[in-house]
């Protein structure tokens, strides 16, 4: 998805770290409680040092909603996160994204036009009244509104199991009746697949929906037979982790513990010792006894920060090439300084807004999620 972030003025682009620190600190002090800076866990340290709150995407949006006195929410994350914050905050609050080009490659793999086309195609071979659309939090506000309008819900990596059980019923709890016969899950196929296995489904119950192919690249009979239709999308960071990375870690650290994110491919998740969301990974490192060695499959800035925070443990990234989230990496000190100094001057830069109708239906989908957990 193309966004329109121009080049920064030379004042910021050529500033040295000390100048940027001085400018950000001064602007933050002048704005006081009118300003709330949110820092996603994957941000670089030069940005995170200024965050008033740290967390994952939805957690930060909820924090923003709780700070009613903050007029300006500067979200150091990516575009869909800032949209969620705008949906949940009050009309008197404005959400800003320091760099409009900070998107999410996974979120961009499912856009509203492609999803609506898929829904129409599914309607030609199946009863869409019995299909529950579920979108991962890592998606645009338009997709959240789509699932809200069509009886579905949003999920996070923490509550995906509960949300899919809400949609399909839980095979381990017979009294948890289904709301549909199928789920269309987007945009991350891996989270959908891993959650399906958790609920007792098998490979034959799932199929990948390729939005670039007619009927998702499937035959009519396949669409009718499967329970989980998994959108062909992925996280560019988490998909990098492979079983051989785990094998290499265990060869070097036989007593080590492998902790991976559920956005990793299933063959990686199946070999891990622990699997969970970003917050889960943070707790796993925190709660590990001193002297532990942990191999982590998630974004490198978080892994490095966890190692720095827990010097009594060895925390390593399982990917030897330590790939960062390239879109999250666009948020840096120059862009943060530019946005904050604009606020001091009365110039609101890079405001993110969601139109009222989209926001209304997106909230419906978010509320359904919250009601299940």
N, C-alpha and C positions, 0 to 999 in steps of 0.2 A: 504494500500500500504506500503510495507516494504522499509525503507530507511536505510542508513548506517552511522549512527552517533556513533562513538566510545565514550568511557568514556573520560572525560576531564583529562588532567594531574593533579596530586595531587596539584600542585601549585595553580590551580584555584578552584578545588573542595573543598579544605580545607581553602581557603582564607576567612577572615572576611570581612564584608561590607566596613570597612574603607580602607582596602588594595585594594579591588576591585575598589572603588571610585578613589583612587590614581592612579591605573594603567590605568583605562579607561580615566580619565582626562588627564593624561600625553600622552597617545597614540593619543587621539583626538587632543590635542594641537600640537603634532608633525606632524600629517598628514595634519592639516589645511584644506584648501579648496579642497585638493585632495579627501577628505572624505565627504560623505553625509550620515547621519544616518536617516532612516525613521522609524517612530513609529506608528503602527496601533492603533486605539482607544482602542482596547481590551487589550493592553499590560499592564503589571504591572508597578507600579510607579518607581521601581528601574531601569527599562529600559527606560521608557518614559522621565525621567529627562535628558537623553542624546540625545534625538531626535532633529534633526534640523528641521524636519517637522512632523506634526501629521495629520492623516487623515484616510480615508477608503482605501480599497485596490487599486482601479483604480486611485483615486485621487493622491495617493502617487506615483504611477507609472508615472503619467503625470508630477508630480513635478520632479521626477528623470530625465525625458527626457528634462526638461527645464534647468537643471543644467549641462550644457555641460562641465564645467570645472572640475567636480567631476570625478575622475578616479575610485573611489571605492564607490559603493552604498551598504551600509549595511542595509538590509531590516529586521527590527524587526517585523515580521509578520509570515506568513506561506508560504509553498512551492509555491502554485499557484500564490501568490502575487509576489514573487521574479521572477517567470517565466514571468509574465506580464511586470515587470520592465525591464527584459532583452530584451523582444521583442521591447519595446518602446525606449530604450536607444541606444546610438551610439556604434559602434564597438570598440571604444577606452575605453569604460566604462565596468567595471566588477561588477556584482551583487553578493553579498554574503548573505547567510542565516546563522545566528549564530548557529542554531541547525538544522541539516538536518531532524530530526524527528519531527519538527514542521510542521505538515501537516494540513489537514482539513478533518474531518470525512465525511462531506457532499460531498466534491469534490471527495473523494475516493469511494463514492457510485456509481459513474458512470465513468468507465474507457473506454478507446478507443475500446478495444475488445468487451465489452458488447454493446456499442453504435453501432458499425459496425454490430454486430449480429442482433440487433434490427432493424436496417435499412434494412438489407437483408430480415428479416422476414416480415417487413411491405411491402416490394416490392412484396411479393408473394400474397398479398391480396389488395393492394392499389397502386395507381400511386404515387411513391415517387417524381415525378416531381412537384406534387401538395402539397407535405408536406414540410413545412419550419422548419428546425431544429433551435432551439434557445437554447443557453447555457447561464446559469447564469455566472457571472464573477467568481464565486467560483467554478472553474473547471480548469482542466489541460490545458496546451497549446495545447496538442494533440486534445482535444475536441473543443477548439476554432478554430483550423485549420480545423477540420472536418466540422463544420458549415460553415466556409468560403468556402470550396470546394463545398458544397452542397447548396449554395444560401441562407444560413441563417445568423444569426447575434448573437452577444453577447448582454447581457443586464445586468444592475445593478438593485439593489432594487429601485433606484431612477427613472430609466427610463424604467422599465419593461413594463408599460402600453404603452408607446410610441412605443416600439419595437414590442410588440404583435399587436398593431394597424397597424404598418407598414407591418407586416406579413399577417394579416388576414383582414385588413380593419377595420375601426372604425364604429361600429353600430350607434354611435351618430353623425358621419360625413359621410353621404352617398357618398360623392365625394372621400373619401379615399379608393381607390380600393385595393382589396386583392392581395397578391403575391402567395397565395396558399389557399387550402381548409382546411388544418389541420396544426397544429403545434405539433412537438415533442419537449417537454420542459424538460430540465434536468439541474442540478441534483436535484433541490429542488421542490418537488411537491407543497409545501404550497405557495411559492411565485407565482408559476404558477396558482394555484387555485384562490388565492386572486386577482390576476391581471385579471383572466378570469371573475370573478364576477364584477370587476370594469368596464369591457368592455360590460357587459350586458349578458354574458353567464350564464347558469344555470348548476346545477349538472348533468343534463342529457346530457349536451354538453361536459362533461369531463369524462375521465377514467384514472385510475392509471395504468401505465405500470410497471409490475414487471419483472425486467431483469432475475430473477431466474426461471421464468415460460415460457413455450412455448407460443409464440405470446403474451408475456407480461401478461399471465393469462387471456386473452380476447378471445372472439369468433370473427370469421371473421366479423359478422354483427356489433358487437360493434365497431370494429376498423373503419369500414366504416361509422358508424353513428356519431361518436363523432367528435368534432372539436379540442379539446385539449387533447393530450396524455401526461400525467404528470408522469415523471419518479419517481419511488418509492425511493425517497431520502429525507433527512431532515437535519436540523441543530440540533445537539444534545443539544445545549443550548436553542434555541428558542422553540423547541418542548416541553420542560419541562413545559412551562406556560400553565395553564389550566383555564377554566372559574371560577372555585372555588377560584382561587387566586384573580381574579378581584372582585368577590363577597365579599371576606374577606376584601380587601382594602376598598371597598366602604362602607362596614358596619362600619369600623373604621373611615373613612374619607368621609363622605357623600358629601362634596363639592370638593373632590379631583378629579384630572384629570388623566385619564389612557391613557398612550401613549405606543404603542406596535410596534414592528418590523414586517414587512410583511412576515418574515420567520416563524412566529407563525402560528399555526393551524387556520383554518377559523372560528371555533367557538369562538376563543379568539379575533380574528380581528373584528368579527361582533359585539362584545360587547364593544370595545374600543372607547374612545372619539377621539383619533387621531392615525393615522397609518402612519409610514414612515420609511425611511432608517436611518442609524446611524446619518448622518448629520442632517436629519430632527429632530431626537430626541434631538440632541444637541441644535438645534435652538429652539425647543419647550420649553426646560428648560430655556434657555437664555431669551426668550421673555415672559415667564410667569411673571405675576406681583409679587412683593414681598409679602411674606406670603402664596404663593401658596403651595399646597401639590400635588406632582406628583408621581404616581405609574408607574414605567417603566418596560417594559418587554424586556430586552436585557441583555447583558453580564455584570457581576457584577463589573468588574474593571472600566468600563465606567460609570456605575451608581454611584459608590462610588466617582469617580473623579468629576462627575457633582455636587454631593452633596457638595463636598469640595469647588468647584469653586463658588457655589451659596449658601452661608451660610444664606441668607435671605429667602430661600425656603426650604421646606422639600422634599427631593428626596429619594424615597425608591424603592428597587427592589421588584417586585411582587412575585418572587419565594422565599419562606421562607428559602429554603436550599442554596440560593445564589450560584448556580453552575457556576464556571468559564469556559471559553473555555480551555479545558485541553490541546489541542495541541498548541494553542497560548501561553499557560502558560509555555511551554518548553523553551521559550526564557527568559533568566535571565542574571543577571550581570556577573556570571562566564563565560558563553558562549560568551557574548559580549566582555569581556576583552580578552578572548582567541583569538577571531577573530581579534580584533584591534591590539593586540600586534604582531600577525602574520604579519599583514600588515606593521607594523613598521620594522619588520625583513625581509621584502621582500617575505614573505610566504603567498600567497593568499589561504585562507582556506574556504572550503564550497562554492566554486563558483557555481552559478546556470546558466546553459546555455540552450538555446533552439536552435535546429539545424535550419539552414537557411530556408529550405523548410517549416518546421512547422511554423516558425516565419512569413514567407511570407503570408501563408493562414490565420494565426491567425490575422494578421494585417488587412486583407481583412474583416474579421468578425467584428473586432473592428471599422474599418472605416465605415462599414454599420451602426453600432450602433450610431456612432457619427453623421452620416448624418441625423439621425431621430430626434435628440434632439438639 
